[in-house]
Amino acid sequence: MERRENQTPQGQIARVLVEFLEVAITSVVFLKGVYPSGAFERRRYMNVVVQRACHPQLRYYIHATVAGLLPFIQKGLVERVAVIFFNADDIPLEKFVFKLAMNLSYGSSVEEVDLQFSLRSFMSKLSISESLTKKLPHEAGTSKEADLWISTDTKQWQQPPLITPIKSMSSEPLCLQLYLEHPCLSESLL
């Protein structure tokens, strides 16, 4: 593994961003109540209280999925990371979208403390955004956890979604937005 001191600015940014995304996605899963609250424990990340998955398989799944993005983020190939919640019929109900843009030509070293300070506000805002989300229908049924890619080509998403911004930052060399997407109201009544 490359030493932090020898990393390019893009490598530094990507590493901090992937670590942040892992914590943020775990927070989203906790916020939505997909698992019982006892499946999580309180921890500190960037001086903010966050939730960490206790179950090793859940923690590993989130970690491995997000860590797999690292080389693509370093190359500027990732524009959005979405956490999508489905109903029992595999119809997407809600999307948490992290939209990112990284300046690949940024040549200066990145102060990790400054970047973390900017990202910390996302964690604070995310922890109080439960009122913006819809309640998930908790139906008994098994999902195929092994399926990483699920088609989202459904009628309710053919119209532009309703977007609720949660937080954004623009700080050279990284721009990041977090927002919710819900299907268009007229379509969701069909």
ZASETI-276001 format. One record per residue (C-alpha): chain; x, y, z. Coordinates in pm, 1 decimal, decimal comma, padded with zeros to 6 digits, m for minus. Each point is the difference from the previous one (the first is absolute). Layout:
% ZASETI-276001
['A' [X Y Z]]
...
% end
This chain:
% ZASETI-276001
['A' [00000,0 00000,0 00000,0]]
['A' [00125,5 00345,0 m00087,3]]
['A' [00113,3 00216,4 00286,1]]
['A' [m00215,4 00305,3 00069,2]]
['A' [00296,0 00237,6 m00029,5]]
['A' [00075,3 m00122,7 m00353,2]]
['A' [m00356,4 00010,8 m00131,6]]
['A' [m00106,4 00235,2 m00273,4]]
['A' [m00257,4 00263,6 00095,9]]
['A' [m00260,7 m00207,8 m00185,5]]
['A' [00101,3 m00307,5 00199,1]]
['A' [m00031,9 00188,8 00328,3]]
['A' [m00339,8 00140,3 m00091,2]]
['A' [m00128,9 m00334,6 m00126,2]]
['A' [00114,8 m00182,2 00315,1]]
['A' [m00170,4 00251,7 00231,0]]
['A' [m00311,8 m00000,1 m00219,1]]
['A' [m00029,6 m00380,6 m00000,3]]
['A' [00038,6 m00009,4 00378,5]]
['A' [m00266,2 00271,4 00029,0]]
['A' [m00236,9 m00183,0 m00237,7]]
['A' [00029,1 m00319,3 00203,0]]
['A' [m00102,4 00181,9 00317,6]]
['A' [m00269,9 00204,3 m00177,1]]
['A' [m00156,9 m00304,6 m00167,3]]
['A' [m00005,0 m00185,5 00331,3]]
['A' [m00173,9 00304,7 00148,8]]
['A' [m00258,6 m00003,4 m00279,8]]
['A' [m00073,2 m00370,1 00059,4]]
['A' [m00040,5 00071,9 00371,7]]
['A' [m00216,7 00306,4 m00067,5]]
['A' [m00239,5 m00198,2 m00219,5]]
['A' [m00046,5 m00271,0 00263,1]]
['A' [00078,7 m00285,7 m00237,7]]
['A' [00154,5 m00184,7 00294,6]]
['A' [m00093,9 00025,3 00369,3]]
['A' [00180,4 00277,9 00185,7]]
['A' [00175,5 m00266,2 00209,6]]
['A' [00192,4 m00100,7 m00312,9]]
['A' [00196,2 00324,7 00028,8]]
['A' [00223,6 00161,2 00257,0]]
['A' [00085,3 00364,2 00058,2]]
['A' [00348,6 00110,4 m00101,9]]
['A' [00179,6 00324,2 m00069,2]]
['A' [00113,5 00089,9 m00348,2]]
['A' [00144,4 00342,9 m00073,3]]
['A' [m00119,1 00104,9 00348,5]]
['A' [m00361,6 m00080,4 m00088,8]]
['A' [m00200,2 m00282,3 00156,6]]
['A' [m00085,7 m00252,6 m00271,0]]
['A' [m00133,4 m00354,1 m00014,5]]
['A' [00219,5 m00299,2 m00081,8]]
['A' [m00139,8 m00338,2 m00098,3]]
['A' [00067,2 m00262,7 00268,3]]
['A' [m00069,5 m00298,4 m00222,1]]
['A' [00325,0 m00096,1 m00173,0]]
['A' [m00168,0 m00102,4 m00328,0]]
['A' [m00191,0 00327,2 m00031,7]]
['A' [00308,9 00202,2 00089,5]]
['A' [00210,0 m00198,1 m00249,4]]
['A' [m00261,2 00030,2 m00276,8]]
['A' [m00012,3 00378,4 00027,8]]
['A' [00379,0 00025,1 00033,8]]
['A' [00077,3 m00228,0 m00295,5]]
['A' [m00255,7 00166,5 m00225,7]]
['A' [00123,2 00352,6 00072,1]]
['A' [00370,0 m00094,0 00002,8]]
['A' [m00048,2 m00143,3 m00348,5]]
['A' [m00071,5 00353,3 m00120,8]]
['A' [00344,6 00133,1 00099,9]]
['A' [00186,9 m00053,2 m00330,0]]
['A' [m00294,1 00138,9 m00197,6]]
['A' [m00028,7 00308,1 00221,4]]
['A' [00375,1 00060,1 m00033,0]]
['A' [m00040,3 00003,0 m00378,8]]
['A' [m00304,1 00228,9 00012,1]]
['A' [m00232,4 m00266,7 m00139,5]]
['A' [m00262,3 00016,9 00276,1]]
['A' [m00258,7 00275,9 m00023,8]]
['A' [m00261,8 m00133,6 00240,4]]
['A' [m00029,6 m00257,6 00274,8]]
['A' [m00359,8 m00091,7 00078,7]]
['A' [m00155,1 m00195,2 00284,7]]
['A' [m00335,2 m00121,2 m00128,8]]
['A' [m00283,0 m00139,8 00211,3]]
['A' [m00250,3 m00235,3 m00164,0]]
['A' [m00340,9 m00137,3 00091,8]]
['A' [m00082,1 m00372,8 m00001,2]]
['A' [m00062,6 00013,2 m00377,3]]
['A' [00352,3 00137,6 m00062,6]]
['A' [m00138,5 00340,9 m00090,3]]
['A' [00228,8 00281,8 00115,3]]
['A' [m00168,0 00222,5 00258,8]]
['A' [00278,7 00237,2 00093,6]]
['A' [00358,2 00078,6 m00097,5]]
['A' [00268,6 00169,0 00207,6]]
['A' [00241,2 00138,7 m00258,6]]
['A' [00354,1 00120,8 00063,0]]
['A' [00100,3 00203,4 m00305,1]]
['A' [00370,8 00067,8 m00018,7]]
['A' [00247,6 00182,6 m00217,4]]
['A' [00372,4 m00007,6 00055,2]]
['A' [00247,0 00231,9 m00169,8]]
['A' [00248,7 m00248,1 m00147,4]]
['A' [00241,7 00274,7 m00100,5]]
['A' [00030,0 00129,7 00356,4]]
['A' [00373,0 m00002,8 00065,9]]
['A' [00034,5 00133,7 00352,9]]
['A' [00007,4 m00218,8 00305,2]]
['A' [m00330,1 m00036,1 00176,7]]
['A' [m00034,4 00085,8 00365,6]]
['A' [m00187,5 m00305,7 00124,1]]
['A' [m00123,4 00194,5 00304,7]]
['A' [m00165,2 00260,6 m00224,7]]
['A' [m00164,2 m00267,5 m00211,5]]
['A' [m00126,0 m00182,8 00308,9]]
['A' [m00135,9 00325,7 00142,0]]
['A' [m00205,6 00048,3 m00316,6]]
['A' [m00125,1 m00358,9 00004,3]]
['A' [m00088,4 00009,9 00370,3]]
['A' [m00293,8 00230,5 m00073,5]]
['A' [m00145,3 m00272,0 m00224,3]]
['A' [00000,9 m00245,2 00288,8]]
['A' [m00171,2 00251,1 00228,4]]
['A' [m00265,7 00083,2 m00258,5]]
['A' [m00058,7 m00365,3 m00088,5]]
['A' [m00064,5 m00093,7 00361,9]]
['A' [m00293,0 00245,1 00020,2]]
['A' [m00152,5 m00063,0 m00344,1]]
['A' [m00235,7 m00284,3 00093,5]]
['A' [m00302,2 00230,5 m00035,3]]
['A' [00082,2 00044,2 m00370,8]]
['A' [m00026,3 m00369,8 m00074,2]]
['A' [m00295,7 m00227,1 m00057,0]]
['A' [m00075,4 m00291,3 00229,3]]
['A' [00091,9 m00331,1 m00154,5]]
['A' [m00263,7 m00270,6 m00012,7]]
['A' [00140,7 m00279,5 00214,9]]
['A' [m00136,6 m00307,6 m00168,8]]
['A' [00103,8 m00351,6 00080,0]]
['A' [00195,3 m00145,0 m00284,5]]
['A' [00348,9 m00088,2 m00097,6]]
['A' [00213,6 00209,2 m00225,3]]
['A' [00286,2 m00122,5 m00208,8]]
['A' [00288,9 00164,5 00182,4]]
['A' [00248,7 m00128,0 m00254,0]]
['A' [m00151,0 00213,3 m00279,7]]
['A' [00202,3 00319,5 m00011,6]]
['A' [m00161,1 00132,9 m00317,1]]
['A' [m00376,8 00029,1 m00019,1]]
['A' [m00177,8 00144,4 m00300,3]]
['A' [m00184,2 00320,7 00084,4]]
['A' [m00186,5 00032,2 m00328,1]]
['A' [m00348,8 00036,6 00143,9]]
['A' [m00289,4 00217,1 m00109,4]]
['A' [00001,0 00218,6 00309,7]]
['A' [00354,3 00120,0 m00076,2]]
['A' [m00066,3 00091,2 m00365,0]]
['A' [m00091,5 00353,5 00102,7]]
['A' [00260,9 00224,7 00162,9]]
['A' [00017,2 m00082,2 00371,8]]
['A' [m00078,6 00233,1 00286,2]]
['A' [00333,1 00112,5 00140,8]]
['A' [00054,5 00110,4 00359,0]]
['A' [00344,6 00149,2 00061,9]]
['A' [00162,2 m00093,4 00330,6]]
['A' [00349,3 00150,6 m00014,4]]
['A' [00258,7 00121,1 m00248,0]]
['A' [00355,6 00125,2 00007,5]]
['A' [00232,0 00145,5 m00256,4]]
['A' [00355,2 00015,0 00118,1]]
['A' [00294,2 m00038,4 m00235,1]]
['A' [00078,0 m00276,6 m00097,7]]
['A' [m00328,6 m00176,7 00095,1]]
['A' [m00364,8 00084,6 m00054,8]]
['A' [m00258,2 m00219,5 00168,0]]
['A' [m00378,5 00004,7 00016,5]]
['A' [m00236,9 m00222,6 00195,0]]
['A' [m00364,2 m00009,7 m00099,3]]
['A' [m00307,5 m00223,1 00011,2]]
['A' [m00191,3 m00112,5 m00305,3]]
['A' [m00361,5 m00113,8 00015,7]]
['A' [m00211,3 m00108,3 m00297,1]]
['A' [m00225,5 00266,3 m00144,3]]
['A' [m00319,5 00019,0 00211,8]]
['A' [m00240,3 m00039,5 m00292,1]]
['A' [00183,6 m00313,0 m00113,6]]
['A' [00024,1 m00155,2 00345,7]]
['A' [m00378,4 m00005,1 00026,0]]
['A' [m00026,0 m00235,9 m00300,1]]
% end
